[in-house]
Amino acid sequence: MVISENRVEGTDLEWLTLILEARELGISKETVREFLQQAEVKGVLIKNG
């Protein structure tokens, strides 16, 4: 694993921390994906609204 500044092999450390925390809380990958997709759609709607 290569760690440099705020990235680990191309992944932002903040994202990695959030995903690991979700895993520890028992949140499934599918739930995280659904949330991110909903947030992305909301972002597009707000941007274009």
N, CA, C, O and CB atoms as a CASP TS submission, in Angstrom:
PFRMAT TS
TARGET T0000
AUTHOR 0000-0000-0000
METHOD Language model
MODEL 1
PARENT N/A
ATOM      1  N   MET     1       0.843  -1.179   0.000  1.00  0.00           N
ATOM      2  CA  MET     1       0.000   0.000   0.000  1.00  0.00           C
ATOM      3  C   MET     1       0.882   1.234   0.000  1.00  0.00           C
ATOM      4  O   MET     1       1.754   1.393   0.855  1.00  0.00           O
ATOM      5  CB  MET     1      -0.956   0.002   1.213  1.00  0.00           C
ATOM      6  N   VAL     2       0.650   2.091  -0.954  1.00  0.00           N
ATOM      7  CA  VAL     2       1.426   3.313  -1.074  1.00  0.00           C
ATOM      8  C   VAL     2       0.615   4.468  -0.491  1.00  0.00           C
ATOM      9  O   VAL     2      -0.488   4.760  -0.954  1.00  0.00           O
ATOM     10  CB  VAL     2       1.810   3.589  -2.557  1.00  0.00           C
ATOM     11  N   ILE     3       1.173   5.121   0.529  1.00  0.00           N
ATOM     12  CA  ILE     3       0.492   6.255   1.151  1.00  0.00           C
ATOM     13  C   ILE     3       1.271   7.518   0.844  1.00  0.00           C
ATOM     14  O   ILE     3       2.463   7.609   1.137  1.00  0.00           O
ATOM     15  CB  ILE     3       0.346   6.055   2.687  1.00  0.00           C
ATOM     16  N   SER     4       0.597   8.494   0.253  1.00  0.00           N
ATOM     17  CA  SER     4       1.230   9.768  -0.029  1.00  0.00           C
ATOM     18  C   SER     4       0.235  10.886   0.229  1.00  0.00           C
ATOM     19  O   SER     4      -0.854  10.901  -0.346  1.00  0.00           O
ATOM     20  CB  SER     4       1.752   9.820  -1.481  1.00  0.00           C
ATOM     21  N   GLU     5       0.601  11.803   1.078  1.00  0.00           N
ATOM     22  CA  GLU     5      -0.225  12.943   1.459  1.00  0.00           C
ATOM     23  C   GLU     5      -1.617  12.470   1.825  1.00  0.00           C
ATOM     24  O   GLU     5      -1.772  11.765   2.822  1.00  0.00           O
ATOM     25  CB  GLU     5      -0.289  13.979   0.324  1.00  0.00           C
ATOM     26  N   ASN     6      -2.654  12.836   1.046  1.00  0.00           N
ATOM     27  CA  ASN     6      -4.032  12.485   1.374  1.00  0.00           C
ATOM     28  C   ASN     6      -4.592  11.360   0.520  1.00  0.00           C
ATOM     29  O   ASN     6      -5.809  11.206   0.415  1.00  0.00           O
ATOM     30  CB  ASN     6      -4.903  13.687   1.233  1.00  0.00           C
ATOM     31  N   ARG     7      -3.713  10.570  -0.094  1.00  0.00           N
ATOM     32  CA  ARG     7      -4.211   9.536  -0.990  1.00  0.00           C
ATOM     33  C   ARG     7      -3.546   8.199  -0.699  1.00  0.00           C
ATOM     34  O   ARG     7      -2.371   8.144  -0.337  1.00  0.00           O
ATOM     35  CB  ARG     7      -3.980   9.933  -2.444  1.00  0.00           C
ATOM     36  N   VAL     8      -4.304   7.129  -0.860  1.00  0.00           N
ATOM     37  CA  VAL     8      -3.793   5.775  -0.730  1.00  0.00           C
ATOM     38  C   VAL     8      -4.089   5.084  -2.042  1.00  0.00           C
ATOM     39  O   VAL     8      -5.243   4.781  -2.345  1.00  0.00           O
ATOM     40  CB  VAL     8      -4.430   5.012   0.493  1.00  0.00           C
ATOM     41  N   GLU     9      -3.051   4.835  -2.819  1.00  0.00           N
ATOM     42  CA  GLU     9      -3.186   4.182  -4.124  1.00  0.00           C
ATOM     43  C   GLU     9      -4.341   4.781  -4.925  1.00  0.00           C
ATOM     44  O   GLU     9      -5.149   4.043  -5.489  1.00  0.00           O
ATOM     45  CB  GLU     9      -3.398   2.672  -3.945  1.00  0.00           C
ATOM     46  N   GLY    10      -4.425   6.094  -4.979  1.00  0.00           N
ATOM     47  CA  GLY    10      -5.433   6.768  -5.792  1.00  0.00           C
ATOM     48  C   GLY    10      -6.766   7.006  -5.093  1.00  0.00           C
ATOM     49  O   GLY    10      -7.667   7.602  -5.684  1.00  0.00           O
ATOM     50  N   THR    11      -6.914   6.552  -3.842  1.00  0.00           N
ATOM     51  CA  THR    11      -8.168   6.743  -3.114  1.00  0.00           C
ATOM     52  C   THR    11      -7.977   7.809  -2.047  1.00  0.00           C
ATOM     53  O   THR    11      -7.011   7.764  -1.286  1.00  0.00           O
ATOM     54  CB  THR    11      -8.651   5.415  -2.478  1.00  0.00           C
ATOM     55  N   ASP    12      -8.877   8.748  -1.993  1.00  0.00           N
ATOM     56  CA  ASP    12      -8.844   9.810  -1.007  1.00  0.00           C
ATOM     57  C   ASP    12      -8.990   9.201   0.392  1.00  0.00           C
ATOM     58  O   ASP    12      -9.895   8.398   0.619  1.00  0.00           O
ATOM     59  CB  ASP    12      -9.962  10.854  -1.282  1.00  0.00           C
ATOM     60  N   LEU    13      -8.125   9.568   1.316  1.00  0.00           N
ATOM     61  CA  LEU    13      -8.156   9.003   2.661  1.00  0.00           C
ATOM     62  C   LEU    13      -9.464   9.291   3.390  1.00  0.00           C
ATOM     63  O   LEU    13      -9.914   8.474   4.193  1.00  0.00           O
ATOM     64  CB  LEU    13      -7.001   9.538   3.468  1.00  0.00           C
ATOM     65  N   GLU    14     -10.075  10.429   3.125  1.00  0.00           N
ATOM     66  CA  GLU    14     -11.342  10.746   3.776  1.00  0.00           C
ATOM     67  C   GLU    14     -12.431   9.763   3.323  1.00  0.00           C
ATOM     68  O   GLU    14     -13.225   9.295   4.139  1.00  0.00           O
ATOM     69  CB  GLU    14     -11.762  12.205   3.464  1.00  0.00           C
ATOM     70  N   TRP    15     -12.464   9.456   2.033  1.00  0.00           N
ATOM     71  CA  TRP    15     -13.423   8.471   1.532  1.00  0.00           C
ATOM     72  C   TRP    15     -13.164   7.113   2.156  1.00  0.00           C
ATOM     73  O   TRP    15     -14.095   6.432   2.584  1.00  0.00           O
ATOM     74  CB  TRP    15     -13.353   8.374   0.004  1.00  0.00           C
ATOM     75  N   LEU    16     -11.918   6.725   2.206  1.00  0.00           N
ATOM     76  CA  LEU    16     -11.550   5.439   2.787  1.00  0.00           C
ATOM     77  C   LEU    16     -11.999   5.358   4.237  1.00  0.00           C
ATOM     78  O   LEU    16     -12.545   4.339   4.661  1.00  0.00           O
ATOM     79  CB  LEU    16     -10.037   5.215   2.687  1.00  0.00           C
ATOM     80  N   THR    17     -11.775   6.419   5.001  1.00  0.00           N
ATOM     81  CA  THR    17     -12.183   6.471   6.404  1.00  0.00           C
ATOM     82  C   THR    17     -13.695   6.334   6.531  1.00  0.00           C
ATOM     83  O   THR    17     -14.185   5.590   7.381  1.00  0.00           O
ATOM     84  CB  THR    17     -11.713   7.781   7.054  1.00  0.00           C
ATOM     85  N   LEU    18     -14.438   7.052   5.686  1.00  0.00           N
ATOM     86  CA  LEU    18     -15.901   6.982   5.733  1.00  0.00           C
ATOM     87  C   LEU    18     -16.412   5.576   5.411  1.00  0.00           C
ATOM     88  O   LEU    18     -17.331   5.082   6.065  1.00  0.00           O
ATOM     89  CB  LEU    18     -16.507   7.992   4.756  1.00  0.00           C
ATOM     90  N   ILE    19     -15.826   4.942   4.418  1.00  0.00           N
ATOM     91  CA  ILE    19     -16.249   3.593   4.034  1.00  0.00           C
ATOM     92  C   ILE    19     -15.938   2.600   5.149  1.00  0.00           C
ATOM     93  O   ILE    19     -16.760   1.738   5.460  1.00  0.00           O
ATOM     94  CB  ILE    19     -15.558   3.157   2.724  1.00  0.00           C
ATOM     95  N   LEU    20     -14.764   2.717   5.748  1.00  0.00           N
ATOM     96  CA  LEU    20     -14.405   1.818   6.846  1.00  0.00           C
ATOM     97  C   LEU    20     -15.322   2.019   8.050  1.00  0.00           C
ATOM     98  O   LEU    20     -15.705   1.055   8.713  1.00  0.00           O
ATOM     99  CB  LEU    20     -12.946   2.035   7.257  1.00  0.00           C
ATOM    100  N   GLU    21     -15.670   3.269   8.327  1.00  0.00           N
ATOM    101  CA  GLU    21     -16.581   3.563   9.431  1.00  0.00           C
ATOM    102  C   GLU    21     -17.965   2.970   9.153  1.00  0.00           C
ATOM    103  O   GLU    21     -18.593   2.407  10.050  1.00  0.00           O
ATOM    104  CB  GLU    21     -16.684   5.088   9.657  1.00  0.00           C
ATOM    105  N   ALA    22     -18.432   3.095   7.924  1.00  0.00           N
ATOM    106  CA  ALA    22     -19.722   2.508   7.546  1.00  0.00           C
ATOM    107  C   ALA    22     -19.690   0.998   7.759  1.00  0.00           C
ATOM    108  O   ALA    22     -20.647   0.417   8.271  1.00  0.00           O
ATOM    109  CB  ALA    22     -20.066   2.838   6.071  1.00  0.00           C
ATOM    110  N   ARG    23     -18.603   0.376   7.370  1.00  0.00           N
ATOM    111  CA  ARG    23     -18.460  -1.073   7.543  1.00  0.00           C
ATOM    112  C   ARG    23     -18.534  -1.439   9.021  1.00  0.00           C
ATOM    113  O   ARG    23     -19.222  -2.389   9.395  1.00  0.00           O
ATOM    114  CB  ARG    23     -17.127  -1.568   6.936  1.00  0.00           C
ATOM    115  N   GLU    24     -17.824  -0.683   9.863  1.00  0.00           N
ATOM    116  CA  GLU    24     -17.830  -0.938  11.309  1.00  0.00           C
ATOM    117  C   GLU    24     -19.233  -0.785  11.905  1.00  0.00           C
ATOM    118  O   GLU    24     -19.580  -1.468  12.868  1.00  0.00           O
ATOM    119  CB  GLU    24     -16.858   0.013  12.017  1.00  0.00           C
ATOM    120  N   LEU    25     -20.032   0.112  11.330  1.00  0.00           N
ATOM    121  CA  LEU    25     -21.399   0.346  11.807  1.00  0.00           C
ATOM    122  C   LEU    25     -22.386  -0.678  11.243  1.00  0.00           C
ATOM    123  O   LEU    25     -23.566  -0.675  11.592  1.00  0.00           O
ATOM    124  CB  LEU    25     -21.849   1.757  11.433  1.00  0.00           C
ATOM    125  N   GLY    26     -21.887  -1.551  10.367  1.00  0.00           N
ATOM    126  CA  GLY    26     -22.734  -2.590   9.798  1.00  0.00           C
ATOM    127  C   GLY    26     -23.539  -2.138   8.597  1.00  0.00           C
ATOM    128  O   GLY    26     -24.513  -2.788   8.219  1.00  0.00           O
ATOM    129  N   ILE    27     -23.138  -1.026   7.994  1.00  0.00           N
ATOM    130  CA  ILE    27     -23.832  -0.524   6.809  1.00  0.00           C
ATOM    131  C   ILE    27     -23.296  -1.270   5.591  1.00  0.00           C
ATOM    132  O   ILE    27     -22.088  -1.316   5.358  1.00  0.00           O
ATOM    133  CB  ILE    27     -23.643   1.027   6.650  1.00  0.00           C
ATOM    134  N   SER    28     -24.205  -1.848   4.824  1.00  0.00           N
ATOM    135  CA  SER    28     -23.792  -2.666   3.685  1.00  0.00           C
ATOM    136  C   SER    28     -23.257  -1.813   2.535  1.00  0.00           C
ATOM    137  O   SER    28     -23.525  -0.615   2.451  1.00  0.00           O
ATOM    138  CB  SER    28     -24.962  -3.514   3.200  1.00  0.00           C
ATOM    139  N   LYS    29     -22.505  -2.452   1.663  1.00  0.00           N
ATOM    140  CA  LYS    29     -21.989  -1.777   0.471  1.00  0.00           C
ATOM    141  C   LYS    29     -23.142  -1.258  -0.378  1.00  0.00           C
ATOM    142  O   LYS    29     -23.083  -0.159  -0.930  1.00  0.00           O
ATOM    143  CB  LYS    29     -21.098  -2.730  -0.357  1.00  0.00           C
ATOM    144  N   GLU    30     -24.191  -2.071  -0.472  1.00  0.00           N
ATOM    145  CA  GLU    30     -25.339  -1.694  -1.290  1.00  0.00           C
ATOM    146  C   GLU    30     -25.995  -0.421  -0.751  1.00  0.00           C
ATOM    147  O   GLU    30     -26.388   0.452  -1.525  1.00  0.00           O
ATOM    148  CB  GLU    30     -26.362  -2.840  -1.337  1.00  0.00           C
ATOM    149  N   THR    31     -26.112  -0.318   0.570  1.00  0.00           N
ATOM    150  CA  THR    31     -26.709   0.863   1.185  1.00  0.00           C
ATOM    151  C   THR    31     -25.870   2.100   0.910  1.00  0.00           C
ATOM    152  O   THR    31     -26.410   3.167   0.616  1.00  0.00           O
ATOM    153  CB  THR    31     -26.869   0.661   2.692  1.00  0.00           C
ATOM    154  N   VAL    32     -24.555   1.962   1.004  1.00  0.00           N
ATOM    155  CA  VAL    32     -23.651   3.087   0.722  1.00  0.00           C
ATOM    156  C   VAL    32     -23.794   3.494  -0.737  1.00  0.00           C
ATOM    157  O   VAL    32     -23.891   4.683  -1.042  1.00  0.00           O
ATOM    158  CB  VAL    32     -22.171   2.714   1.043  1.00  0.00           C
ATOM    159  N   ARG    33     -23.807   2.518  -1.640  1.00  0.00           N
ATOM    160  CA  ARG    33     -23.957   2.819  -3.079  1.00  0.00           C
ATOM    161  C   ARG    33     -25.269   3.547  -3.354  1.00  0.00           C
ATOM    162  O   ARG    33     -25.297   4.537  -4.085  1.00  0.00           O
ATOM    163  CB  ARG    33     -23.894   1.519  -3.914  1.00  0.00           C
ATOM    164  N   GLU    34     -26.368   3.044  -2.758  1.00  0.00           N
ATOM    165  CA  GLU    34     -27.678   3.680  -2.962  1.00  0.00           C
ATOM    166  C   GLU    34     -27.661   5.122  -2.463  1.00  0.00           C
ATOM    167  O   GLU    34     -28.186   6.018  -3.123  1.00  0.00           O
ATOM    168  CB  GLU    34     -28.787   2.882  -2.240  1.00  0.00           C
ATOM    169  N   PHE    35     -27.059   5.341  -1.299  1.00  0.00           N
ATOM    170  CA  PHE    35     -26.983   6.692  -0.755  1.00  0.00           C
ATOM    171  C   PHE    35     -26.204   7.615  -1.689  1.00  0.00           C
ATOM    172  O   PHE    35     -26.630   8.737  -1.962  1.00  0.00           O
ATOM    173  CB  PHE    35     -26.334   6.673   0.632  1.00  0.00           C
ATOM    174  N   LEU    36     -25.068   7.138  -2.171  1.00  0.00           N
ATOM    175  CA  LEU    36     -24.245   7.959  -3.054  1.00  0.00           C
ATOM    176  C   LEU    36     -24.967   8.251  -4.368  1.00  0.00           C
ATOM    177  O   LEU    36     -24.855   9.354  -4.903  1.00  0.00           O
ATOM    178  CB  LEU    36     -22.908   7.265  -3.330  1.00  0.00           C
ATOM    179  N   GLN    37     -25.699   7.281  -4.885  1.00  0.00           N
ATOM    180  CA  GLN    37     -26.447   7.506  -6.123  1.00  0.00           C
ATOM    181  C   GLN    37     -27.548   8.539  -5.893  1.00  0.00           C
ATOM    182  O   GLN    37     -27.768   9.401  -6.743  1.00  0.00           O
ATOM    183  CB  GLN    37     -27.053   6.181  -6.643  1.00  0.00           C
ATOM    184  N   GLN    38     -28.239   8.465  -4.761  1.00  0.00           N
ATOM    185  CA  GLN    38     -29.290   9.435  -4.445  1.00  0.00           C
ATOM    186  C   GLN    38     -28.690  10.825  -4.292  1.00  0.00           C
ATOM    187  O   GLN    38     -29.245  11.808  -4.783  1.00  0.00           O
ATOM    188  CB  GLN    38     -30.042   9.031  -3.158  1.00  0.00           C
ATOM    189  N   ALA    39     -27.553  10.901  -3.608  1.00  0.00           N
ATOM    190  CA  ALA    39     -26.891  12.192  -3.405  1.00  0.00           C
ATOM    191  C   ALA    39     -26.447  12.771  -4.744  1.00  0.00           C
ATOM    192  O   ALA    39     -26.534  13.980  -4.958  1.00  0.00           O
ATOM    193  CB  ALA    39     -25.680  12.043  -2.455  1.00  0.00           C
ATOM    194  N   GLU    40     -25.973  11.919  -5.639  1.00  0.00           N
ATOM    195  CA  GLU    40     -25.535  12.376  -6.963  1.00  0.00           C
ATOM    196  C   GLU    40     -26.718  12.931  -7.746  1.00  0.00           C
ATOM    197  O   GLU    40     -26.600  13.981  -8.376  1.00  0.00           O
ATOM    198  CB  GLU    40     -24.865  11.224  -7.748  1.00  0.00           C
ATOM    199  N   VAL    41     -27.846  12.247  -7.716  1.00  0.00           N
ATOM    200  CA  VAL    41     -29.046  12.699  -8.423  1.00  0.00           C
ATOM    201  C   VAL    41     -29.516  14.022  -7.838  1.00  0.00           C
ATOM    202  O   VAL    41     -29.864  14.934  -8.587  1.00  0.00           O
ATOM    203  CB  VAL    41     -30.174  11.638  -8.339  1.00  0.00           C
ATOM    204  N   LYS    42     -29.532  14.145  -6.516  1.00  0.00           N
ATOM    205  CA  LYS    42     -29.958  15.388  -5.884  1.00  0.00           C
ATOM    206  C   LYS    42     -29.027  16.530  -6.286  1.00  0.00           C
ATOM    207  O   LYS    42     -29.485  17.645  -6.537  1.00  0.00           O
ATOM    208  CB  LYS    42     -29.991  15.234  -4.351  1.00  0.00           C
ATOM    209  N   GLY    43     -27.727  16.257  -6.348  1.00  0.00           N
ATOM    210  CA  GLY    43     -26.761  17.265  -6.746  1.00  0.00           C
ATOM    211  C   GLY    43     -27.002  17.754  -8.157  1.00  0.00           C
ATOM    212  O   GLY    43     -26.893  18.949  -8.433  1.00  0.00           O
ATOM    213  N   VAL    44     -27.330  16.838  -9.049  1.00  0.00           N
ATOM    214  CA  VAL    44     -27.613  17.201 -10.439  1.00  0.00           C
ATOM    215  C   VAL    44     -28.886  18.022 -10.508  1.00  0.00           C
ATOM    216  O   VAL    44     -28.945  19.015 -11.233  1.00  0.00           O
ATOM    217  CB  VAL    44     -27.736  15.943 -11.325  1.00  0.00           C
ATOM    218  N   LEU    45     -29.905  17.620  -9.763  1.00  0.00           N
ATOM    219  CA  LEU    45     -31.176  18.348  -9.777  1.00  0.00           C
ATOM    220  C   LEU    45     -30.997  19.761  -9.236  1.00  0.00           C
ATOM    221  O   LEU    45     -31.544  20.713  -9.792  1.00  0.00           O
ATOM    222  CB  LEU    45     -32.234  17.600  -8.956  1.00  0.00           C
ATOM    223  N   ILE    46     -30.241  19.901  -8.164  1.00  0.00           N
ATOM    224  CA  ILE    46     -30.010  21.227  -7.579  1.00  0.00           C
ATOM    225  C   ILE    46     -29.207  22.087  -8.554  1.00  0.00           C
ATOM    226  O   ILE    46     -29.508  23.265  -8.752  1.00  0.00           O
ATOM    227  CB  ILE    46     -29.265  21.109  -6.216  1.00  0.00           C
ATOM    228  N   LYS    47     -28.179  21.481  -9.162  1.00  0.00           N
ATOM    229  CA  LYS    47     -27.322  22.206 -10.096  1.00  0.00           C
ATOM    230  C   LYS    47     -28.111  22.695 -11.305  1.00  0.00           C
ATOM    231  O   LYS    47     -27.905  23.813 -11.777  1.00  0.00           O
ATOM    232  CB  LYS    47     -26.165  21.319 -10.551  1.00  0.00           C
ATOM    233  N   ASN    48     -29.012  21.855 -11.804  1.00  0.00           N
ATOM    234  CA  ASN    48     -29.772  22.187 -13.008  1.00  0.00           C
ATOM    235  C   ASN    48     -31.116  22.850 -12.705  1.00  0.00           C
ATOM    236  O   ASN    48     -31.811  23.299 -13.616  1.00  0.00           O
ATOM    237  CB  ASN    48     -30.000  20.939 -13.821  1.00  0.00           C
ATOM    238  N   GLY    49     -31.477  22.910 -11.415  1.00  0.00           N
ATOM    239  CA  GLY    49     -32.793  23.418 -11.021  1.00  0.00           C
ATOM    240  C   GLY    49     -32.879  24.857 -11.114  1.00  0.00           C
ATOM    241  O   GLY    49     -33.925  25.433 -10.815  1.00  0.00           O
TER
END
